[in-house]
Amino acid sequence: MNLRIFRKKHTRLELWKSRLEAFLVGSAIILFWRGIWNLADQFLFPHHPIYSSLASLIIGVGILILTRNFVNQFIDDAVEEAEEFE
């Protein structure tokens, strides 16, 4: 059985374009989070880095707890959708 039926041949230009896009998106994500962390360091207890870290941790855990139901709903919907295609 030949599994290459669904594979598309990519040109070198397409491969380099996808690599460049991955690099740019990855860099953008890292820079975004670096900015968020720097803002948190400046505004959450700027003279007490330990308190700033603890506050960030508590806020992050709080957001995760509050959004848990949303995430579970999203995962359940994705599983149901995948089961429909089987």
C-alpha positions as CSV (number, residue, x, y, z in Angstrom):
1,M,0.0,0.0,0.0
2,N,1.4,3.4,-1.0
3,L,0.9,6.0,1.8
4,R,2.3,8.8,-0.3
5,I,-1.0,9.4,-2.1
6,F,-2.0,12.3,0.2
7,R,1.4,13.9,0.4
8,K,2.0,17.0,-1.7
9,K,5.4,17.7,-3.3
10,H,6.6,21.0,-1.9
11,T,9.0,23.2,-3.9
12,R,12.1,24.6,-2.2
13,L,10.5,28.0,-2.1
14,E,7.5,26.7,-0.3
15,L,9.7,24.9,2.3
16,W,11.7,28.0,2.9
17,K,8.6,30.1,3.1
18,S,7.1,27.8,5.8
19,R,10.4,27.8,7.7
20,L,10.5,31.6,7.7
21,E,6.9,31.8,8.8
22,A,7.5,29.4,11.7
23,F,10.6,31.4,12.7
24,L,8.7,34.7,12.6
25,V,5.7,33.3,14.5
26,G,7.9,31.6,17.1
27,S,9.9,34.8,17.6
28,A,6.7,36.9,17.9
29,I,5.3,34.6,20.6
30,I,8.6,34.7,22.6
31,L,8.8,38.5,22.3
32,F,5.1,38.8,23.4
33,W,5.7,36.8,26.5
34,R,8.9,38.6,27.3
35,G,7.0,41.8,27.2
36,I,4.3,40.5,29.4
37,W,6.9,39.2,32.0
38,N,8.7,42.5,31.9
39,L,5.5,44.5,32.5
40,A,4.6,42.2,35.4
41,D,8.0,42.7,36.9
42,Q,7.6,46.5,36.6
43,F,4.0,46.7,38.0
44,L,3.6,43.8,40.4
45,F,5.7,44.7,43.4
46,P,8.6,46.2,41.4
47,H,11.0,46.3,44.5
48,H,10.2,42.8,45.6
49,P,10.8,40.2,42.9
50,I,9.8,37.3,45.2
51,Y,6.4,39.0,45.8
52,S,6.0,39.7,42.1
53,S,6.7,36.1,41.2
54,L,4.3,34.8,43.8
55,A,1.6,37.2,42.7
56,S,2.1,36.1,39.1
57,L,1.9,32.5,40.1
58,I,-1.3,33.0,42.1
59,I,-2.9,35.1,39.3
60,G,-1.9,32.4,36.7
61,V,-3.3,29.6,38.8
62,G,-6.5,31.5,39.4
63,I,-7.0,32.1,35.6
64,L,-6.4,28.4,35.0
65,I,-8.9,27.4,37.6
66,L,-11.5,29.8,36.3
67,T,-11.0,28.7,32.6
68,R,-10.9,25.0,33.4
69,N,-14.5,24.4,32.3
70,F,-13.9,26.3,29.1
71,V,-10.9,24.2,28.3
72,N,-12.7,21.0,29.2
73,Q,-15.6,22.0,26.9
74,F,-13.2,22.8,24.1
75,I,-11.4,19.4,24.5
76,D,-14.8,17.5,24.7
77,D,-16.0,19.2,21.5
78,A,-12.7,18.3,19.7
79,V,-13.0,14.7,20.7
80,E,-16.6,14.5,19.6
81,E,-15.7,16.1,16.3
82,A,-12.8,13.6,15.8
83,E,-15.1,10.7,16.6
84,E,-17.6,11.8,13.9
85,F,-14.9,11.4,11.2
86,E,-14.0,7.8,12.2
